[in-house]
Amino acid sequence: MSFGDQDGSAFFGFADPDANSWAVQELKVRGEKPLIPVGPRFGA
């Protein structure tokens, strides 16, 4: 479902086998600037 052309306006939802409902929002900016940096991690 899309609510506009701006980033963050596209969503999809689903329910898991435990009957929890989830909504997922698309943020294209995270493709360029992820919340968790890509690369080696400590303890890995």
Secondary structure, DSSP 4 states (H G I P E B T S, - for coil): -B--SSTT-EEEEEE-TTS-EEEEEE-THHHHS-SS-SS--TT-
